[in-house]
Amino acid sequence: MKIKKYFVLVLMAIIILCGIGIWLNYNKSQGDLIPFNQPPPEENLIAQVTFLCKDNKTIEASFYEGEVKPVEPGEPPIPQGKVKLVLSDGRSFELPQTISASGARYANSNESFVFWNKGNGALVLENNEEKNYIGCVILAKDSGDLPNTYLDAVVGFTIRYPVDYKIDTSYKYQALGPGKEIGGVKFTIPESFVTGTNLSNFDTGISVEIIPATENCQASLFLPVTDSTEVKNLVDNNIEYSFAKITEGAAGNYYEEQVWALKETNPCIALRYLIHSTNINNYPEGMVKEFNRANLLNTFDKIRSSLVTL
């Protein structure tokens, strides 16, 4: 009796093992299937960005790529991507991608919320109206020392700048003469940056300036160019610039201006570094020290690199 019972148990074990083997072989023939105790594969995240919109509103956007599905010959491809949005008002959306003539368009099932990403900008429609999130442009990630942000929703750019920098949104560059003023926004260094040095915080700073309706954006448009003006083309962080530099001095004051014009922009957008210092030899010995020009230029370069345009 014991032998018979033992034989039955062995036979059942053999049957179970054979069944497992058949199941594993079937799954292998079907491709790599997901075991029951493992989560599904991660979604194919392709980009995460922050958009800065009018009134300092933000949108955190995570873009996902979907599986490409075959279509009939001659038919347009059907987008399979999606975007996950977190809005600064607390709302969040997960929107599938829809067919669009340009850019990447995402919408919910009844089209009451549409997020349309074109280049570095985003259009947000709620019930076919642009009302809560307006003029949205991608915001560069904070490098750690540029926490403040600025958006020009009309021209279409965002930029970051350090704490304590003074911002002048009514700034105009006037050195080219009457009727040739260039408008923009200026970020002036704080007084704490110049204490005990020969650097002036009265006008030292970096500005973003705009010349409208300019097909050929050149740095020479922003400066009183002379035979001694340094003008050349530069590429920095894969961005093409027209670069110009002038230096001049008078009555113990030194002025250095650098203009970095973005060649492919229209209206023409440029960043100007203005550095105003005084002759250190005009001070009693030991009263002030030479300002750290390398550190100042490094900060200006970081600000310039944070500029994002449409």
VOLO-247988 format. One record per residue (C-alpha): residue in one letter; residue number from 0; x, y, z. Coordinates in Angstrom, 2 decimals. Layout:
BEGIN
<A, NUM, <X, Y, Z>>,
...
END
This chain:
BEGIN
<M, 0, <0.00, 0.00, 0.00>>,
<K, 1, <2.83, 2.37, 0.87>>,
<I, 2, <4.59, 1.54, -2.42>>,
<K, 3, <1.43, 2.29, -4.40>>,
<K, 4, <1.00, 5.65, -2.61>>,
<Y, 5, <4.64, 6.53, -3.24>>,
<F, 6, <4.24, 5.64, -6.93>>,
<V, 7, <1.20, 7.94, -7.24>>,
<L, 8, <3.08, 10.84, -5.64>>,
<V, 9, <6.04, 10.39, -8.00>>,
<L, 10, <3.71, 10.23, -11.00>>,
<M, 11, <1.97, 13.46, -9.93>>,
<A, 12, <5.32, 15.22, -9.51>>,
<I, 13, <6.37, 14.12, -13.02>>,
<I, 14, <3.09, 15.41, -14.47>>,
<I, 15, <3.52, 18.79, -12.70>>,
<L, 16, <7.11, 19.16, -13.90>>,
<C, 17, <6.12, 18.32, -17.47>>,
<G, 18, <3.34, 20.89, -17.31>>,
<I, 19, <5.74, 23.58, -16.13>>,
<G, 20, <8.16, 22.68, -18.90>>,
<I, 21, <5.45, 22.91, -21.55>>,
<W, 22, <4.31, 26.30, -20.15>>,
<L, 23, <7.83, 27.71, -20.14>>,
<N, 24, <8.49, 26.47, -23.66>>,
<Y, 25, <5.24, 28.05, -24.88>>,
<N, 26, <6.11, 31.40, -23.29>>,
<K, 27, <9.54, 31.31, -24.84>>,
<S, 28, <8.00, 30.77, -28.26>>,
<Q, 29, <5.73, 33.77, -27.70>>,
<G, 30, <8.59, 36.14, -26.85>>,
<D, 31, <9.69, 37.66, -23.57>>,
<L, 32, <6.54, 37.74, -21.45>>,
<I, 33, <6.36, 39.53, -18.12>>,
<P, 34, <6.31, 37.18, -15.08>>,
<F, 35, <3.29, 37.64, -12.84>>,
<N, 36, <5.38, 38.89, -9.94>>,
<Q, 37, <7.14, 41.65, -11.90>>,
<P, 38, <5.83, 45.14, -12.76>>,
<P, 39, <5.25, 46.11, -16.42>>,
<P, 40, <8.20, 47.62, -18.30>>,
<E, 41, <8.89, 51.32, -17.73>>,
<E, 42, <7.27, 53.76, -20.12>>,
<N, 43, <9.61, 55.21, -22.71>>,
<L, 44, <10.25, 58.65, -21.23>>,
<I, 45, <11.95, 60.86, -23.84>>,
<A, 46, <12.01, 64.31, -22.19>>,
<Q, 47, <11.11, 66.21, -19.02>>,
<V, 48, <10.89, 69.99, -19.15>>,
<T, 49, <9.42, 72.93, -17.28>>,
<F, 50, <7.45, 75.63, -19.07>>,
<L, 51, <7.25, 79.13, -17.59>>,
<C, 52, <4.05, 80.98, -18.43>>,
<K, 53, <2.60, 84.44, -17.86>>,
<D, 54, <2.05, 85.47, -14.21>>,
<N, 55, <4.85, 83.09, -13.15>>,
<K, 56, <2.73, 79.98, -13.70>>,
<T, 57, <4.54, 76.76, -14.55>>,
<I, 58, <3.88, 73.45, -16.27>>,
<E, 59, <5.97, 70.35, -15.58>>,
<A, 60, <5.79, 68.17, -18.69>>,
<S, 61, <6.99, 64.57, -19.13>>,
<F, 62, <6.91, 63.33, -22.72>>,
<Y, 63, <6.59, 59.63, -23.55>>,
<E, 64, <7.13, 57.86, -26.84>>,
<G, 65, <4.58, 55.25, -27.86>>,
<E, 66, <4.89, 52.14, -29.99>>,
<V, 67, <4.67, 52.88, -33.71>>,
<K, 68, <1.71, 51.06, -35.23>>,
<P, 69, <1.51, 50.12, -38.92>>,
<V, 70, <-0.95, 51.99, -41.14>>,
<E, 71, <-2.30, 51.48, -44.62>>,
<P, 72, <-0.13, 52.78, -47.48>>,
<G, 73, <-0.77, 56.47, -48.07>>,
<E, 74, <-2.31, 56.98, -44.64>>,
<P, 75, <-0.68, 59.38, -42.12>>,
<P, 76, <1.04, 57.76, -39.15>>,
<I, 77, <-1.03, 57.59, -35.99>>,
<P, 78, <0.86, 59.09, -33.03>>,
<Q, 79, <1.04, 56.84, -29.99>>,
<G, 80, <2.88, 59.11, -27.55>>,
<K, 81, <1.53, 60.87, -24.50>>,
<V, 82, <2.38, 63.65, -22.06>>,
<K, 83, <1.97, 63.86, -18.32>>,
<L, 84, <1.43, 67.41, -17.05>>,
<V, 85, <1.61, 68.89, -13.57>>,
<L, 86, <0.29, 72.45, -13.44>>,
<S, 87, <1.25, 75.01, -10.80>>,
<D, 88, <-2.43, 75.35, -9.83>>,
<G, 89, <-2.39, 71.74, -8.60>>,
<R, 90, <-4.06, 70.07, -11.54>>,
<S, 91, <-2.49, 67.16, -13.42>>,
<F, 92, <-3.28, 65.52, -16.75>>,
<E, 93, <-2.21, 62.49, -18.73>>,
<L, 94, <-2.99, 63.23, -22.38>>,
<P, 95, <-2.60, 61.00, -25.45>>,
<Q, 96, <-0.96, 62.45, -28.54>>,
<T, 97, <-3.25, 63.34, -31.44>>,
<I, 98, <-2.70, 64.00, -35.13>>,
<S, 99, <-1.46, 67.54, -35.88>>,
<A, 100, <-0.10, 69.39, -38.88>>,
<S, 101, <2.84, 70.74, -36.88>>,
<G, 102, <4.34, 70.28, -33.45>>,
<A, 103, <3.11, 67.67, -30.98>>,
<R, 104, <-0.54, 67.97, -29.95>>,
<Y, 105, <-2.05, 66.23, -26.92>>,
<A, 106, <-5.68, 66.28, -25.80>>,
<N, 107, <-8.16, 64.54, -23.53>>,
<S, 108, <-11.07, 62.55, -24.98>>,
<N, 109, <-13.52, 65.44, -25.27>>,
<E, 110, <-10.89, 68.01, -26.36>>,
<S, 111, <-11.68, 70.22, -23.36>>,
<F, 112, <-7.96, 70.40, -22.50>>,
<V, 113, <-5.34, 70.64, -25.26>>,
<F, 114, <-1.58, 70.91, -24.82>>,
<W, 115, <0.27, 71.79, -28.03>>,
<N, 116, <4.06, 71.76, -27.97>>,
<K, 117, <5.79, 73.61, -30.82>>,
<G, 118, <9.56, 74.02, -30.59>>,
<N, 119, <10.37, 75.57, -27.22>>,
<G, 120, <6.85, 76.88, -26.67>>,
<A, 121, <3.51, 75.47, -25.59>>,
<L, 122, <-0.08, 76.45, -26.31>>,
<V, 123, <-2.64, 75.46, -23.67>>,
<L, 124, <-6.32, 75.53, -24.61>>,
<E, 125, <-9.14, 74.98, -22.14>>,
<N, 126, <-12.50, 74.66, -23.85>>,
<N, 127, <-10.87, 76.16, -26.96>>,
<E, 128, <-9.61, 79.21, -25.05>>,
<E, 129, <-6.08, 80.26, -24.07>>,
<K, 130, <-6.89, 81.70, -20.66>>,
<N, 131, <-4.95, 80.26, -17.72>>,
<Y, 132, <-1.53, 79.35, -19.12>>,
<I, 133, <-0.39, 81.94, -21.66>>,
<G, 134, <2.88, 82.55, -23.50>>,
<C, 135, <4.55, 79.41, -22.16>>,
<V, 136, <8.25, 78.89, -23.00>>,
<I, 137, <10.64, 76.19, -21.82>>,
<L, 138, <12.64, 77.20, -18.76>>,
<A, 139, <16.27, 76.11, -18.48>>,
<K, 140, <17.11, 73.93, -15.49>>,
<D, 141, <18.61, 75.74, -12.52>>,
<S, 142, <22.37, 75.21, -12.34>>,
<G, 143, <22.17, 75.82, -8.60>>,
<D, 144, <22.95, 79.53, -8.50>>,
<L, 145, <20.30, 80.98, -10.83>>,
<P, 146, <17.04, 80.54, -8.90>>,
<N, 147, <15.20, 83.60, -10.25>>,
<T, 148, <13.32, 83.44, -13.56>>,
<Y, 149, <12.01, 85.90, -16.12>>,
<L, 150, <9.60, 85.42, -19.02>>,
<D, 151, <8.95, 87.72, -21.96>>,
<A, 152, <5.70, 86.28, -23.27>>,
<V, 153, <5.52, 88.79, -26.14>>,
<V, 154, <8.94, 88.20, -27.74>>,
<G, 155, <9.00, 84.64, -26.43>>,
<F, 156, <11.97, 83.88, -24.20>>,
<T, 157, <12.85, 82.79, -20.68>>,
<I, 158, <16.04, 83.39, -18.72>>,
<R, 159, <17.43, 82.71, -15.25>>,
<Y, 160, <19.40, 85.09, -13.04>>,
<P, 161, <20.97, 85.11, -9.54>>,
<V, 162, <19.48, 86.23, -6.25>>,
<D, 163, <19.71, 89.99, -5.49>>,
<Y, 164, <20.23, 91.04, -9.11>>,
<K, 165, <18.07, 94.09, -9.85>>,
<I, 166, <15.77, 93.74, -12.85>>,
<D, 167, <14.76, 96.64, -15.11>>,
<T, 168, <11.99, 95.73, -17.55>>,
<S, 169, <11.88, 99.26, -19.03>>,
<Y, 170, <15.59, 99.26, -19.90>>,
<K, 171, <16.81, 100.89, -23.12>>,
<Y, 172, <20.34, 100.95, -24.52>>,
<Q, 173, <20.98, 104.51, -25.64>>,
<A, 174, <24.66, 104.68, -26.66>>,
<L, 175, <23.81, 104.56, -30.38>>,
<G, 176, <22.21, 108.00, -30.23>>,
<P, 177, <18.73, 109.56, -30.33>>,
<G, 178, <16.13, 107.51, -32.16>>,
<K, 179, <18.33, 104.41, -32.10>>,
<E, 180, <17.49, 103.11, -28.63>>,
<I, 181, <17.30, 99.34, -28.20>>,
<G, 182, <14.72, 98.01, -25.76>>,
<G, 183, <14.97, 94.98, -23.55>>,
<V, 184, <15.39, 93.87, -19.96>>,
<K, 185, <18.48, 94.34, -17.79>>,
<F, 186, <19.80, 92.46, -14.77>>,
<T, 187, <22.19, 94.63, -12.72>>,
<I, 188, <24.63, 93.16, -10.21>>,
<P, 189, <23.95, 93.81, -6.49>>,
<E, 190, <25.99, 96.15, -4.31>>,
<S, 191, <27.28, 93.21, -2.28>>,
<F, 192, <29.07, 91.98, -5.40>>,
<V, 193, <31.26, 95.08, -5.67>>,
<T, 194, <31.97, 96.02, -2.05>>,
<G, 195, <35.68, 96.69, -1.56>>,
<T, 196, <36.52, 96.46, -5.27>>,
<N, 197, <36.92, 98.83, -8.21>>,
<L, 198, <33.79, 97.44, -9.90>>,
<S, 199, <30.70, 99.64, -10.25>>,
<N, 200, <27.24, 98.25, -9.59>>,
<F, 201, <25.57, 101.35, -11.04>>,
<D, 202, <25.42, 99.91, -14.56>>,
<T, 203, <27.40, 96.66, -14.57>>,
<G, 204, <25.10, 93.86, -15.61>>,
<I, 205, <23.72, 91.71, -18.39>>,
<S, 206, <20.78, 92.60, -20.62>>,
<V, 207, <18.60, 90.88, -23.19>>,
<E, 208, <17.89, 93.25, -26.06>>,
<I, 209, <15.62, 93.01, -29.08>>,
<I, 210, <15.73, 94.67, -32.50>>,
<P, 211, <12.45, 93.93, -34.32>>,
<A, 212, <12.07, 92.82, -37.94>>,
<T, 213, <15.71, 91.97, -38.56>>,
<E, 214, <16.40, 89.14, -40.99>>,
<N, 215, <20.18, 89.19, -40.51>>,
<C, 216, <20.83, 89.22, -36.76>>,
<Q, 217, <24.35, 90.56, -36.16>>,
<A, 218, <26.15, 91.82, -33.06>>,
<S, 219, <27.30, 94.92, -34.96>>,
<L, 220, <23.70, 96.18, -34.88>>,
<F, 221, <23.96, 96.64, -31.11>>,
<L, 222, <27.25, 98.54, -30.83>>,
<P, 223, <28.90, 101.70, -32.16>>,
<V, 224, <31.28, 99.74, -34.39>>,
<T, 225, <34.71, 101.18, -35.19>>,
<D, 226, <37.80, 99.81, -36.92>>,
<S, 227, <39.00, 98.47, -33.56>>,
<T, 228, <35.77, 96.62, -32.76>>,
<E, 229, <36.24, 92.88, -32.41>>,
<V, 230, <33.52, 91.10, -34.44>>,
<K, 231, <33.37, 87.36, -35.13>>,
<N, 232, <31.09, 84.31, -35.25>>,
<L, 233, <31.10, 81.88, -32.34>>,
<V, 234, <29.43, 78.58, -31.46>>,
<D, 235, <28.80, 77.88, -27.78>>,
<N, 236, <26.65, 75.01, -26.49>>,
<N, 237, <25.57, 74.35, -30.10>>,
<I, 238, <24.21, 77.89, -30.44>>,
<E, 239, <25.49, 80.17, -33.19>>,
<Y, 240, <26.33, 83.69, -32.09>>,
<S, 241, <27.50, 86.84, -33.79>>,
<F, 242, <29.92, 88.26, -31.21>>,
<A, 243, <31.26, 91.80, -30.86>>,
<K, 244, <33.33, 93.49, -28.17>>,
<I, 245, <34.40, 97.04, -27.44>>,
<T, 246, <36.43, 98.59, -24.62>>,
<E, 247, <36.88, 102.25, -23.84>>,
<G, 248, <38.03, 104.45, -20.99>>,
<A, 249, <37.63, 108.03, -19.84>>,
<A, 250, <38.32, 109.98, -16.64>>,
<G, 251, <39.51, 106.92, -14.75>>,
<N, 252, <36.52, 104.78, -15.83>>,
<Y, 253, <36.76, 101.66, -17.95>>,
<Y, 254, <33.88, 100.18, -19.92>>,
<E, 255, <33.80, 96.77, -21.56>>,
<E, 256, <30.84, 95.65, -23.64>>,
<Q, 257, <30.29, 92.22, -25.14>>,
<V, 258, <27.33, 91.47, -27.40>>,
<W, 259, <26.19, 87.92, -28.10>>,
<A, 260, <23.56, 88.04, -30.87>>,
<L, 261, <21.62, 84.86, -31.70>>,
<K, 262, <22.10, 84.60, -35.43>>,
<E, 263, <18.93, 82.69, -36.27>>,
<T, 264, <16.47, 84.94, -34.42>>,
<N, 265, <13.97, 87.37, -35.89>>,
<P, 266, <13.29, 89.68, -34.15>>,
<C, 267, <17.02, 89.84, -33.46>>,
<I, 268, <17.80, 88.87, -29.85>>,
<A, 269, <21.14, 89.62, -28.22>>,
<L, 270, <22.69, 89.53, -24.77>>,
<R, 271, <24.93, 92.38, -23.71>>,
<Y, 272, <27.57, 92.19, -20.98>>,
<L, 273, <28.40, 95.66, -19.62>>,
<I, 274, <31.30, 95.87, -17.18>>,
<H, 275, <32.08, 99.25, -15.62>>,
<S, 276, <35.18, 99.51, -13.47>>,
<T, 277, <37.47, 102.29, -12.27>>,
<N, 278, <41.23, 102.71, -12.37>>,
<I, 279, <42.49, 101.01, -9.24>>,
<N, 280, <45.55, 103.30, -9.23>>,
<N, 281, <43.26, 106.21, -8.39>>,
<Y, 282, <42.64, 104.79, -4.90>>,
<P, 283, <44.97, 104.90, -1.87>>,
<E, 284, <47.01, 101.72, -1.71>>,
<G, 285, <45.09, 98.89, -0.02>>,
<M, 286, <41.75, 100.72, -0.02>>,
<V, 287, <40.15, 98.55, -2.72>>,
<K, 288, <41.12, 95.45, -4.63>>,
<E, 289, <40.81, 94.54, -8.29>>,
<F, 290, <37.43, 92.92, -9.01>>,
<N, 291, <37.36, 89.29, -10.07>>,
<R, 292, <36.67, 89.61, -13.77>>,
<A, 293, <36.78, 85.85, -14.41>>,
<N, 294, <34.08, 85.17, -11.78>>,
<L, 295, <31.88, 87.95, -13.15>>,
<L, 296, <32.15, 86.68, -16.73>>,
<N, 297, <31.45, 83.14, -15.53>>,
<T, 298, <28.19, 84.32, -13.93>>,
<F, 299, <27.21, 86.25, -17.06>>,
<D, 300, <27.98, 83.18, -19.19>>,
<K, 301, <25.70, 81.04, -17.01>>,
<I, 302, <22.89, 83.58, -17.36>>,
<R, 303, <23.40, 83.71, -21.13>>,
<S, 304, <23.35, 79.91, -21.37>>,
<S, 305, <19.99, 79.82, -19.54>>,
<L, 306, <18.27, 81.86, -22.25>>,
<V, 307, <15.61, 79.87, -24.12>>,
<T, 308, <13.85, 81.40, -27.13>>,
<L, 309, <10.93, 80.29, -29.23>>,
END
